């Protein structure tokens, strides 16, 4: 009863109905009009009935939620299925079930009526358009009476996190300067040592170690076959993503931030697939350094960093390169991804190159995404210094512009003057 009275006190429309009933009683006594007493009786009886009926509709429910994955790549769908079961012999009328989410465009809401011990189930499929971290759930079930006097809500399950990785297109012919170590460059050299890189098979020769025998090929050929190995590229590649806020323009999928993140992800994927050791440096809300490593697990960790990357930093690219220059040795290649038109970072790359560090740049042309200075000056500085350079414009196909190869003196064709 106390809960019922508290619920009435919180509901303005219920209070209004009670006031109407009281007025009907007072006016009825004053005028003797019998219809006013009937109206008051109906209100007094209906309010508690609606309260207990609505409360009963929200009870005796079971909700089961099945989600496919908590890690998806940008553009892939988030899929799930919601099943609602009633354990009551009373019908459930106008139940509203919602699986809330912060994913843009997500909608998993239904309003339906269930019979005694009924079951309702439906699936949803939401395409992920923007990378980042989002939440799903918990599922909320709301029951209301037809007049909107009372609404009861129950939650089922827990809030879960969904991580949307940035899209990382494959770059079949991305070229950067080699770091002058054995195995660097486009062609690797054969070696008699055992390395992780298998170049091919050949017939067994006297003196070959038995641990080099390739048994499936031996069984297929009917004669001993051994594996040939090639030298393992040992130099580190650092991808430096510029997240200084003042150089980025545009918003969402049409901004330089998204383009730069996709370029960085594509470059990391290219070298991970080539079994190279790749690291990532970013400075958004704070400094994040993913040390160079190999393999798909390292690639997944790098994508997590890029999924969370936001262009909110206040550190210039030049300052970032100088601060982290201790990580760049003579057998290191640095790939810079930036929309900055400040020539200072180009001069910093030149000084790194003078120390023996191999450098390259992917310049995001910010003036094709929104109001921004022309990149001609910084592009000319890169070309004059002979630095490998690519340029990416708004709506460019990254597979095409980053797979055509870069001339070490001119890179891609110079941007047209605007």
Secondary structure per residue as TSV (DSSP state, phi and psi in degrees):
chain	resnum	aa	ss	phi	psi
A	1	X	-	360.0	-40.6
A	2	X	H	-62.2	-40.8
A	3	X	H	-63.8	-40.3
A	4	X	H	-60.8	-44.2
A	5	X	H	-67.6	-38.6
A	6	X	H	-64.5	-40.1
A	7	X	H	-63.4	-40.7
A	8	X	H	-63.6	-40.3
A	9	X	H	-64.4	-28.9
A	10	X	H	-84.3	-16.4
A	11	X	-	-97.5	112.8
A	12	X	H	-65.2	-38.7
A	13	X	H	-69.8	-30.8
A	14	X	H	-69.2	-41.4
A	15	X	H	-61.3	-40.6
A	16	X	H	-62.7	-41.1
A	17	X	H	-64.1	-39.2
A	18	X	H	-65.3	-38.7
A	19	X	H	-63.9	-42.3
A	20	X	H	-60.1	-41.8
A	21	X	H	-63.2	-42.2
A	22	X	H	-64.9	-41.6
A	23	X	H	-63.3	-40.8
A	24	X	H	-60.6	-40.9
A	25	X	H	-65.2	-45.5
A	26	X	H	-63.5	-47.9
A	27	X	H	-66.2	-35.0
A	28	X	H	-62.9	-42.8
A	29	X	H	-65.5	-34.6
A	30	X	H	-74.4	-34.6
A	31	X	H	-106.6	-20.1
A	32	X	-	75.7	13.7
A	33	X	-	-78.2	115.3
A	34	X	H	-66.2	-28.9
A	35	X	H	-64.6	-31.5
A	36	X	H	-66.1	-37.5
A	37	X	H	-65.3	-38.2
A	38	X	H	-62.7	-41.9
A	39	X	H	-62.7	-42.9
A	40	X	H	-63.0	-41.3
A	41	X	H	-63.5	-42.4
A	42	X	H	-61.3	-43.8
A	43	X	H	-64.1	-44.8
A	44	X	H	-64.0	-37.0
A	45	X	H	-80.4	-37.3
A	46	X	H	-70.1	-37.4
A	47	X	H	-60.7	-52.1
A	48	X	H	-64.8	-35.7
A	49	X	H	-63.0	-44.5
A	50	X	H	-63.7	-37.1
A	51	X	H	-61.8	-53.3
A	52	X	H	-70.5	-32.2
A	53	X	H	-67.8	-44.1
A	54	X	H	-65.5	-39.9
A	55	X	H	-63.9	-39.5
A	56	X	H	-65.4	-34.1
A	57	X	H	-65.7	-31.5
A	58	X	H	-81.7	-12.1
A	59	X	S	-96.3	173.7
A	60	X	S	57.0	43.7
A	61	X	E	-121.2	146.6
A	62	X	E	-126.0	131.9
A	63	X	E	-124.9	128.2
A	64	X	E	-118.0	129.3
A	65	X	E	-120.3	128.0
A	66	X	E	-119.1	124.8
A	67	X	E	-118.1	144.3
A	68	X	S	-79.4	-44.4
A	69	X	-	-156.9	151.4
A	70	X	S	-108.1	5.4
A	71	X	E	-135.5	115.8
A	72	X	E	-136.1	159.9
A	73	X	E	-94.1	144.9
A	74	X	T	-49.8	127.6
A	75	X	T	101.7	-23.5
A	76	X	S	-80.8	155.3
A	77	X	E	-87.4	151.4
A	78	X	E	-94.1	123.7
A	79	X	E	-119.1	149.5
A	80	X	E	-164.4	168.8
A	81	X	E	-139.7	135.8
A	82	X	E	-117.3	129.3
A	83	X	E	-123.6	126.6
A	84	X	E	-115.5	128.0
A	85	X	E	-122.6	138.4
A	86	X	E	-103.8	130.5
A	87	X	-	-102.4	10.3
A	88	X	-	-102.1	151.0
A	89	X	S	-83.7	-7.7
A	90	X	S	-90.9	144.7
A	91	X	-	-68.7	152.8
A	92	X	E	-109.2	118.7
A	93	X	E	-111.2	132.7
A	94	X	E	55.4	50.1
A	95	X	E	-80.5	134.5
A	96	X	E	-113.2	119.2
A	97	X	E	-115.8	130.1
A	98	X	E	-138.7	136.8
A	99	X	E	-109.2	88.9
A	100	X	E	-69.0	152.2
A	101	X	E	-156.4	153.0
A	102	X	-	-91.2	3.1
A	103	X	S	-69.5	126.1
A	104	X	T	-58.7	131.5
A	105	X	T	83.5	2.3
A	106	X	-	-77.1	134.4
A	107	X	-	-145.2	112.9
A	108	X	-	-137.2	70.6
A	109	X	E	-132.3	136.5
A	110	X	E	-139.3	146.8
A	111	X	E	-124.0	124.8
A	112	X	E	-154.7	170.6
A	113	X	E	-117.9	137.1
A	114	X	E	-119.6	142.5
A	115	X	-	-82.5	-172.6
A	116	X	T	-61.3	126.7
A	117	X	T	51.3	41.2
A	118	X	-	-82.9	167.0
A	119	X	E	-136.4	131.7
A	120	X	E	-128.9	137.4
A	121	X	E	-144.0	143.4
A	122	X	E	-154.6	157.4
A	123	X	E	-112.8	153.9
A	124	X	E	-129.9	156.9
A	125	X	E	-146.5	111.6
A	126	X	E	-117.9	123.0
A	127	X	E	-77.1	133.3
A	128	X	-	-89.1	118.4
A	129	X	-	-101.3	-26.3
A	130	X	S	-126.7	131.7
A	131	X	-	-66.7	162.8
A	132	X	E	138.8	-172.0
A	133	X	E	-108.0	128.9
A	134	X	E	-130.2	166.1
A	135	X	E	-116.8	150.2
A	136	X	E	-131.3	135.7
A	137	X	E	83.0	-175.9
A	138	X	E	-73.8	160.7
A	139	X	E	-69.1	133.5
A	140	X	E	-113.5	129.2
A	141	X	E	-113.2	124.0
A	142	X	E	-117.3	135.1
A	143	X	E	-122.6	130.4
A	144	X	E	-131.9	152.7
A	145	X	-	-83.3	164.2
A	146	X	T	-61.4	-24.1
A	147	X	T	-96.5	-1.9
A	148	X	S	73.5	20.3
A	149	X	S	-70.9	-42.2
A	150	X	-	-131.0	142.9
A	151	X	E	-137.5	126.1
A	152	X	E	-116.9	134.4
A	153	X	E	-122.5	141.2
A	154	X	E	-131.4	145.7
A	155	X	E	-113.0	146.3
A	156	X	E	-132.2	139.4
A	157	X	S	79.8	-169.5
A	158	X	-	-125.3	161.7
A	159	X	-	-74.9	129.5
A	160	X	E	-115.9	158.8
A	161	X	E	-107.3	136.8
A	162	X	E	-119.0	126.9
A	163	X	E	-106.7	122.4
A	164	X	E	-103.4	112.1
A	165	X	E	-73.7	151.1
A	166	X	-	-69.7	153.9
A	167	X	-	-70.5	135.3
A	168	X	-	-128.4	86.1
A	169	X	-	-64.7	152.2
A	170	X	-	-77.5	137.7
A	171	X	-	-117.3	94.0
A	172	X	T	-69.8	-20.6
A	173	X	T	-136.2	36.9
A	174	X	-	-73.9	129.1
A	175	X	-	-123.3	135.1
A	176	X	-	-137.5	164.4
A	177	X	-	-67.7	136.5
A	178	X	-	-71.2	157.2
A	179	X	-	-97.5	18.2
A	180	X	S	61.8	40.2
A	181	X	S	-114.5	157.7
A	182	X	T	-54.9	130.9
A	183	X	T	91.0	-2.5
A	184	X	-	-79.1	162.8
A	185	X	S	91.3	-167.5
A	186	X	S	-73.7	-33.3
A	187	X	-	-112.4	136.7
A	188	X	-	-101.9	159.2
A	189	X	-	-107.1	142.9
A	190	X	E	-67.9	152.2
A	191	X	E	-143.7	153.4
A	192	X	S	-85.7	-10.2
A	193	X	S	-81.6	154.1
A	194	X	-	-82.7	121.9
A	195	X	-	-129.0	169.6
A	196	X	S	-69.0	-9.8
A	197	X	-	-104.2	113.4
A	198	X	E	-92.2	124.1
A	199	X	E	-92.7	-26.6
A	200	X	E	169.3	-164.7
A	201	X	E	-127.5	154.1
A	202	X	E	-150.0	170.3
A	203	X	E	-70.8	151.6
A	204	X	-	-64.6	138.1
A	205	X	-	-123.1	146.3
A	206	X	T	-54.5	132.5
A	207	X	T	101.2	-13.5
A	208	X	-	-67.7	138.0
A	209	X	-	-70.3	146.5
A	210	X	G	-68.2	-24.0
A	211	X	G	-75.0	-3.3
A	212	X	G	-97.5	-1.5
A	213	X	B	-72.6	133.1
A	214	X	-	-97.4	101.7
A	215	X	H	-67.0	-41.4
A	216	X	H	-59.1	-42.2
A	217	X	H	-68.7	-34.8
A	218	X	H	-62.0	-44.0
A	219	X	H	-66.9	-35.4
A	220	X	H	-73.5	-39.0
A	221	X	H	-83.7	-25.9
A	222	X	T	83.1	9.3
A	223	X	S	-147.6	154.1
A	224	X	-	-61.5	131.7
A	225	X	E	-125.4	137.2
A	226	X	E	-120.0	157.9
A	227	X	E	-86.0	142.0
A	228	X	E	-103.7	139.3
A	229	X	E	-115.5	160.0
A	230	X	E	-127.9	158.7
A	231	X	-	-61.3	143.2
A	232	X	-	-91.3	121.1
A	233	X	-	-59.4	126.0
A	234	X	-	-111.3	-6.6
A	235	X	-	-79.0	153.9
A	236	X	E	-89.6	145.4
A	237	X	E	-117.4	126.3
A	238	X	E	-109.2	127.0
A	239	X	E	-102.2	119.6
A	240	X	E	-108.8	113.4
A	241	X	E	-100.0	121.9
A	242	X	-	-83.7	118.4
A	243	X	-	-118.2	25.1
A	244	X	B	-67.7	125.0
A	245	X	G	-62.1	-38.0
A	246	X	G	-69.9	-13.8
A	247	X	G	-99.3	-8.4
A	248	X	-	-95.2	140.5
A	249	X	-	-131.6	165.2
A	250	X	S	80.1	169.3
A	251	X	-	-133.5	151.5
A	252	X	G	58.9	-138.3
A	253	X	G	-68.1	-16.0
A	254	X	G	-104.0	19.8
A	255	X	S	-109.0	164.6
A	256	X	H	-68.9	-27.0
A	257	X	H	-60.1	-48.6
A	258	X	H	-64.9	-41.1
A	259	X	H	-63.2	-43.3
A	260	X	H	-65.3	-40.4
A	261	X	H	-64.6	-42.4
A	262	X	H	-64.6	-39.1
A	263	X	H	-62.8	-46.6
A	264	X	H	-60.2	-42.8
A	265	X	H	-64.0	-40.3
A	266	X	H	-66.3	-39.9
A	267	X	H	-66.3	-44.0
A	268	X	H	-61.2	-44.6
A	269	X	H	-60.1	-41.0
A	270	X	H	-57.8	-46.4
A	271	X	H	-80.8	-28.9
A	272	X	H	-63.9	-42.6
A	273	X	H	-64.5	-25.7
A	274	X	T	-88.2	9.5
A	275	X	T	60.6	37.6
A	276	X	-	-99.3	157.8
A	277	X	E	-89.6	114.5
A	278	X	E	-122.8	136.9
A	279	X	E	-122.3	164.3
A	280	X	E	-134.0	135.8
A	281	X	E	-126.9	126.9
A	282	X	E	-137.4	155.4
A	283	X	E	-139.1	92.2
A	284	X	S	-102.9	-104.5
A	285	X	S	-73.1	-20.4
A	286	X	S	-158.5	173.9
A	287	X	E	-78.5	130.4
A	288	X	E	-129.2	126.9
A	289	X	E	-126.5	118.1
A	290	X	E	-101.0	109.8
A	291	X	E	-61.4	149.5
A	292	X	E	-59.2	136.2
A	293	X	E	-160.3	177.8
A	294	X	-	-124.5	169.7
A	295	X	S	94.7	164.4
A	296	X	H	-69.8	-31.2
A	297	X	H	-65.6	-38.4
A	298	X	H	-67.7	-37.9
A	299	X	H	-61.8	-40.7
A	300	X	H	-63.6	-40.8
A	301	X	H	-64.0	-39.1
A	302	X	H	-65.5	-40.3
A	303	X	H	-63.6	-34.6
A	304	X	H	-61.6	-42.9
A	305	X	H	-62.5	-41.6
A	306	X	H	-72.0	-31.0
A	307	X	H	-64.0	-30.3
A	308	X	T	-94.2	-4.9
A	309	X	-	-67.4	132.3
A	310	X	-	-134.2	138.8
A	311	X	S	-80.7	72.3
A	312	X	-	-124.8	10.5
A	313	X	B	-74.7	158.8
A	314	X	-	-119.0	6.2
A	315	X	S	-96.4	132.1
A	316	X	-	-72.1	156.5
A	317	X	H	-62.6	-39.6
A	318	X	H	-61.4	-45.1
A	319	X	H	-64.3	-37.5
A	320	X	H	-64.6	-42.9
A	321	X	H	-64.7	-40.1
A	322	X	H	-67.0	-43.2
A	323	X	H	-64.5	-37.4
A	324	X	T	-98.0	10.9
A	325	X	G	-64.1	-21.0
A	326	X	G	-64.2	-19.5
A	327	X	G	-82.4	-12.3
A	328	X	-	-103.6	104.2
A	329	X	-	-94.5	-173.5
A	330	X	T	-67.1	-26.9
A	331	X	T	-103.6	41.9
A	332	X	E	-125.7	144.7
A	333	X	E	-115.4	131.5
A	334	X	E	-113.7	125.6
A	335	X	E	-114.8	117.6
A	336	X	E	-99.4	133.6
A	337	X	E	-119.6	116.5
A	338	X	E	-156.7	149.8
A	339	X	-	-99.3	6.0
A	340	X	-	-69.7	139.1
A	341	X	-	-105.7	12.6
A	342	X	-	-79.3	120.5
A	343	X	H	-67.1	-15.9
A	344	X	H	-60.6	-38.8
A	345	X	H	-68.3	-30.6
A	346	X	H	-65.9	-39.7
A	347	X	H	-65.5	-36.0
A	348	X	H	-65.0	-40.4
A	349	X	H	-61.6	-38.7
A	350	X	H	-62.3	-40.3
A	351	X	H	-68.3	-35.5
A	352	X	H	-65.0	-40.8
A	353	X	H	-62.9	-34.3
A	354	X	H	-65.9	-25.2
A	355	X	T	-83.4	-2.2
A	356	X	T	101.5	-1.9
A	357	X	-	-77.1	133.7
A	358	X	E	-83.2	131.5
A	359	X	E	-127.5	151.0
A	360	X	E	-150.9	162.8
A	361	X	E	-143.6	143.9
A	362	X	E	-117.6	110.6
A	363	X	E	-97.2	116.1
A	364	X	E	-81.9	118.5
A	365	X	-	-77.0	94.3
A	366	X	G	-63.2	-29.4
A	367	X	G	-71.4	-8.4
A	368	X	G	-91.5	-6.9
A	369	X	T	-102.7	-21.0
A	370	X	S	171.8	-172.7
A	371	X	S	-62.0	119.5
A	372	X	-	-164.1	157.4
A	373	X	-	-64.3	157.9
A	374	X	-	-71.3	141.4
A	375	X	S	-86.9	7.2
A	376	X	H	-59.3	-40.0
A	377	X	H	-65.6	-50.2
A	378	X	H	-67.8	-33.1
A	379	X	H	-65.5	-40.9
A	380	X	H	-63.0	-37.1
A	381	X	H	-63.5	-42.8
A	382	X	H	-64.0	-42.9
A	383	X	H	-65.6	-41.5
A	384	X	H	-64.1	-31.8
A	385	X	T	-84.8	-3.9
A	386	X	T	72.0	28.6
A	387	X	-	-88.5	132.0
A	388	X	E	-54.8	128.0
A	389	X	E	-143.5	135.3
A	390	X	E	-116.8	152.6
A	391	X	E	-124.4	143.2
A	392	X	E	-126.5	125.4
A	393	X	-	-102.5	170.4
A	394	X	T	-60.8	136.0
A	395	X	T	66.8	16.8
A	396	X	-	-70.4	150.9
A	397	X	-	-85.0	109.0
A	398	X	H	-62.0	-33.9
A	399	X	H	-60.1	-34.9
A	400	X	H	-81.1	-50.4
A	401	X	H	-74.6	-22.8
A	402	X	T	-103.9	4.4
A	403	X	S	-117.6	6.4
A	404	X	S	-90.4	-1.8
A	405	X	-	83.4	150.2
A	406	X	-	-121.0	130.9
A	407	X	-	-73.4	131.4
A	408	X	T	-64.0	-17.4
A	409	X	T	-100.8	-35.6
A	410	X	T	-118.0	-17.3
A	411	X	-	61.5	-144.0
A	412	X	S	-74.8	165.7
A	413	X	-	-53.5	141.8
A	414	X	-	-57.9	140.8
A	415	X	-	-62.1	140.7
A	416	X	-	-68.5	144.2
A	417	X	-	-66.5	142.1
A	418	X	-	-120.5	360.0
